[in-house]
Amino acid sequence: MGFHVIGLNHQTAPVDLRERVAFAGDAVDIALADLRTLPAVREVALLSTCNRTELYAEADDEGTSLADWLARQSTVGHGLHPYLYAHHGADAVRHLFRVATGLDSLVLGEPQILGQVKEAWAKARAAGTLGSGLDRLFQHAFSTAKRARTDTRIGVHPVSIASAAVRLAQESFARLDESTVLLIGAGETIELAARHLAQARTQRLLVANRTLAHAQELASRHGGMALPLEDLDRHLAEADIVISATASRLPVLQVAQVRAALAARRRRPMLLLDLAVPRDIAADVATLPDVFLYTVDDLERAIEDNRRSRREAADEAETIVQMQVSRFVEKLAACARTEPVKRVRAHGDMAREEALARARQQLAAGMPADEVLAFLAHTLTNRLLHAPTVALREAAATGDAELPRAVEKLFPVVVSAAGKTGGDGGDASLPGLREPER
């Protein structure tokens, strides 16, 4: 089983390192096209979220080429290797199942990760880097995650990064019903944040996005006001709380912008929650007085209560994952055992179709039916028995006794009949076996 996982996540690498190997949008397609050129890699899929970047592959080198490839994508080169983890075989299967189920997430049991895994699978399939092996693995991961959420309480009252951010704002900064909140972005994380803010009766909600139409759609659903991203500087000072989650490769908020907003606010404090990887808010913004800046890594404290309350459900989900890993591995082993049968059958089917096609051509050309039947029988027998005949003759010449014993199991009727007769079966016969008397 040549499955391998190479990656890093919130447990092994800080956000300032994760953002250097994050992929979004077209970057995923470009990365997959590049990964296809690695000679040791047969199949590969790329999963990149704010908390992890992982490569799932069928490869011949246990993922060494994948680890080197990831290192080349970052600005730290081989300095990335100490932060990477690698899982192989059944451990790789277990890792994907745990990821899809939400057991490896920063927020235990969070529901968004399954959709992100499905998106990674779909992108790999569209890019042509997903074969039958990885496809079976991902399909089984989806069914495992579905079963875990159905049979346990791991998905009850799900907590997302967005809801954890809103909770942090409520508990540590200001009353939301007296605050103006500015959302930057219009993706799934911001949509979830807007929903939680609306439920908390936030006094005023602003939504800024590069595509104004997307901001307008989101704002209209949650009673907010939409802004084009280029108007951000004009409205930043109005915000008591800023929550940002875009797919930008560069920060959308720089220290000069926030400093100007603080001056306009007459130094009333601001809470900035950066939920993006790569980060949306420049790191040096945290040095400004009256600014409280949190990243996804800082939300660990805010979600600890959620992790404790879900531990029992997580233990049950872990049991389901382990059971499904065993079933998947057993299924792969069964497929491997039957693969020779499939190849033999395919060889026989191909020989039959080719012989039939020749026979039909001969009939169409007017050849007598008896001659065509004789040709068909002779051709089919020779094609089916030529390879085993050659192998048995070589075994006899080298003194190999294992192959003849295997033939006795494979052709018991022929062996039994051969023991009662004499004569040589010719080129198509098995050496040492005799054709039955007619």
N, C-alpha and C positions, 0 to 999 in steps of 0.2 A: 504494500500500500504506500504509494509515493506522495501522500498529502503532506504539505508543509505550511506553516504559518510563520511569517516574519513580521515583526512590528514593534511599536511602542505605544504606550497609553498613559493615562493620568497617574497610574501607579508607578511607572518607571521613568517618566520624563516630565519636567516642568513645562508650563505653557510656552515659555520663551524658546524652548527647544522643539516642542510639538508643532509650533506654527511654522517652523522652517521646513517641515516635510508634510505640510497640509496640501491637499489637492481639492479643487472645486471646479465645477462647470467644465469648460473645454480642457482644463488641465488634466482631468481624469482621462479623457479620450487620448490626449497626447501621450500621457504616461503609459497607457495600455498599449498603444502602438509601439512605443519604445520597448516595453517589456516583451513583446512578441519576438523581438530580435535576439533575445538571450538564448543561446543554443541549448542550454540545459533545461529550459523551461518549456513544458508541453502545454500547460493550461495555467491561466492566472487571472485573479480578480483583485481589485483594489478597493478597500474600504477606508474612507477618510471622513472623520467627524471631528467635532471640537475636542473630543477626548481621546482619539486614537487614529493612527494610520497603520493599516495592516495589509499585507499581501498574502493571499491564499493561493496555493499553487500545487500542481502536480509537476515535480521536477526530479532530475536525476542526481542533484548534488546536495540534497538536504537543505536547500535554500541559501547556500553560500553566495551564489551569484545575485540573489534577491537582496540579501543584506548589503552587499557591495553597491548594488544599484540604488538602494535607499540612501546610503551614505553619500553617493554622488549627487543626489538631489538636494542635499542640505548644504549649508555654508560651513559646516563643521567637519565635513569629510569623514574620515575614519574615526573621528572623535564621537561619532554617533553610535558606534558599535556597543559601547558599554551600556547604553540605554535600551538596546533592542532585546527582545525575547524571541525564542524560536521553539516551536512545537512541531512534532513529527508523528506521522501515523495516527494511532488512536488518540493521542494527546492533542493533535491538531483538530481532529473531529470534535473532541470534547470542548476545545476552546471555542470553535465556531458556534456550537450549540449553546454554550453559556453566554456568548456575546448576543446571539439572536434572542435569547430568553430574557436578557436584561440582568443577568447575574454577574456580569463583569463590568457593569456601568457604574459611574460615579454616583448616580441616583439609582439605588437598587430597584430593579423591576421597572425602570422607566420604559414607556411604550414606544418612544420615537426610534429607538435603535433597530427594531425589527424592520421598519420602513426603510431605514438607511441601508440595512443589509440587503433587502430586496432590490434597492436601487443599484447597489454595487453589482449584484448578480445580473440585473438587466443591462447595465452598461457593458459588462464583460461579454455578455451574449451578443450585444449589438456590435461590439468591436471585434468579434470573432476569436476572443481569447478564452472562451468557455467551451470546454468539450464535455463529453458524456460523464467523465469522472467527477469533475467539479459540479456539474449540473445536478447529479444525483446527491452529492454532499449538501448543496445548498437547499435542494427541495426537502431533504430530510430535516435540515435545520429549521426550515419554516414550519413543518408539521410538528416538530418538537416544541418550538416556541408556542404554537397554538395550543398544544395539549397542556403545557405547563400553565398557561394563563387560564385555561378552562378548568383544570383539575385542582389548582391551588389558588390562594388569594394573593399571589404575587402581583397581579394586575389590578387589585381592588384599590380604588382611590389613588391612582397613579400620581406620582410626583415627578415633575420634569425640572430641568434646569431653569426654565422660565418661571415656574411656580415657586421654586426655591429662591429665585432672585426677588420676586415680588414679596415673598414672606420675609426675606432679609430686610427689604425696604420698610415693611410695616413694623418690624420689631426693633429696628436699630436706628431709624432716622426720623420719619415724620408720619403724621396722619395722612393717609392717602386721600381722604375726603377733604383735605385742606391743601393738597399739593397739585402742582402741574407736572405731568410726566411726559417726557419726550422720548419716543421710540424711534430708533434709527434702523431702517431695514423694513422688509415686508415679507420675510420668509416664515417658515413654520414656527421657529422659536419666538419671533416677534408676534406672530398671530396668537400663540399660546399666552404670551405675556399680556397682550391686549385683552384677552378674554378674562384673565385673572384680575387685571386692573379694573375692568368694567364691573366685575362681580364685587370688588372691594369699594365700588362707588368713588373712584378717583375723581377729584374735582374737575380736572381738565386734562385732556389727552391730545398730544400732538404726535403725528406720524410723518417722518421724513424719509424719503426714498429716492434713489436715482431715477426710477421710473415713476412719475407722478401718478399715473393711472393705478398702479398697484397700491400706492399709499392711499389713494382715494377709496379704493375698494375696501381696504382694511379699516380705514377710519369710519366709513359709513356703517360698517357692521357693529362697531363698538362705540359710536357716539363721539368720535374724535374729529380733529381737523388735520387735513393733509397738507404737506409742504414738499416742494421740490428740494432735493438735497443741496442745491446751490444757495438756498435761502437759510441754511442752517445757522450761519453766523448771526443773522438778524433775529432769530428766535431763541438762540441758546440760552441767553440770560433769563428767559422766562421760565426755564425748567428748574424745578427743585430736584428732580430725579431724571437721570438719563439712562436708558437701557438700550444697548446697541448690539446687533447681531447681523452683520452683513457678510457677504462672501468676498469682500475687498481684499486684495493682496497687500495693501498699504493702509495705514491708519486713516480713518476719516475724521478724527478729532486730534488736533495737535495742541501742544501746550499753549501757544500764543492765542488760539481761539478760546480756550477755557479761561486763560488769564483775563482776556478782554471781557468775557461774560461775567466773571467774578467782580470785576471793577464796576460793571453796569449794575450788578446786584448789590453793590455796596457791601461786599464781603459776606453776604448771606451764604451759608454753606450749600454745597451741591453734593449729591450722591450719584456716582457714576458706576454703572454695572456693565462691564464689558463681557458679553457672552460669546464672543467670536474667537475663532482660531483660524488664521492668524488674527491677532488682536486688532480691534477697531480704534482703540484709544491709546495714544502714545504713552509708553511707560513712564516718561518723565512728568506726565500730568500729576502723578501721585506726589510729586515734590511740592506742589502748590499748597499754600495754606488754605484752609476752609474747603478742601476737596477730599472726599472719601471715595477712593477708587478700588473696586473689587473686580477680580477676574473669575473665570470658571473654577480655577483652583481654590479660590477663597470660599467658594460655596460649600466646601467640605463640611464646615462647622454647621451650616444652616440645614444640612440634610442628614445629620447624624441621628436625629430622632426618628426620621423615616427609616433609616437603615435598621435601627433596633426593632422597630415595630414590625418590620417585614422579615426578620431573620427566620422565624418559624416557617413562614411560607417559602422562603428561599431554600431552606433545608429540604422541604418537600419537592421543590422544583429541581434541586440538585439530584435528588433520587431519580426523578423522571429523566433528566439529562443523561445520567449514567446508564440507565436502562436502555435509552434510545441509542447511545453510543455503542453498547454491546450488540444491539440488534443490527445497527448499520455495519459494524465490523463483521458480524456473522454473515450478513447478506453479501458483503464483498467477498468473503472467503468462499461462500457457496458459488458465487459467480465465477471465481477463479477456478474452482474444481470442475465446473461444467464447461469452461471455455474450450478444452480440447474436444468435447463432444460437439460443440457448436462449429468448430473448425472442420471436423470430420464431416458433419452433415453438410456444411457449406461446400466442401470439396466435392461430395457426392452429388449435390444439387447442380453444381456447375458442370460436372462431367456429364450428367444426364441431359441437361439442356443443350450442351454443345453437340452431343451425339444425336439427339433428336433433331436438331436443326439440320445436321448433315443428312440424316435419313429422309427428312421431308424433301430436301433438295433432290435427292436421288429418286424418290418416288415421282416428284414433279418432272424429272428428266426422263421418265419412262422405264427406269430400272425395275426388273421383276421384284415383286414383294418378298419372295423367299430370300433373294440375294440381299435385299435391304435389311430384312430381319437378321440375317446372319452377320451382316456388317455391324448392325446396331449392337447385337449381343457381344461380338468379338471386341468392338471398340470400347464399350462400357466396361467389360471385364478387365481389359488391359489397363485402362485409365485408373480404375479403382485399385487394382492390385500391383501396379508397377512399383510404386514407392515402397510398400511393405515388403515386396519380393526382394528388391535390392538391399533393403536394410537387413533382412533375414540372411541373405547370402553373405553379407559382410560380417554379421554376427557369427555365422558358422565358420568363416575363415579365421576369425580372431579368437574363437573359443568362448564367445560371450553366451552364457546359458540363460541370462535373464530374459532376453527378448523372446526366445522360443517358448519359455514358460508363460510369458504374457500372451503370446499367440494362442496357447492352449486355453486361456481364459476368454480371449476375444472370439475365437472360432471353435467352440467345443464340438459342434456338429461336424465340421470339416475334419478336425483332428480325429474324432471317433471313427469317421468313415475311412480316413486315410490309413488307420491302423489295420483295416481289414482287407486292403487292396494292394495291388502292385502297379508298377508303371510310373512314368515320369509325366508330370503335369505340363511340361513345356514352359515357355517364357512367362505366361500369366499365372502359373501355379506357384504355390508357396514351397520353398525348398524343404525337403524332408517330409512333405505331405503328399498324399496320393489321391487322385481323383477317384470317386466311387465308381464301381462297375456299372455299366449300362446294360 
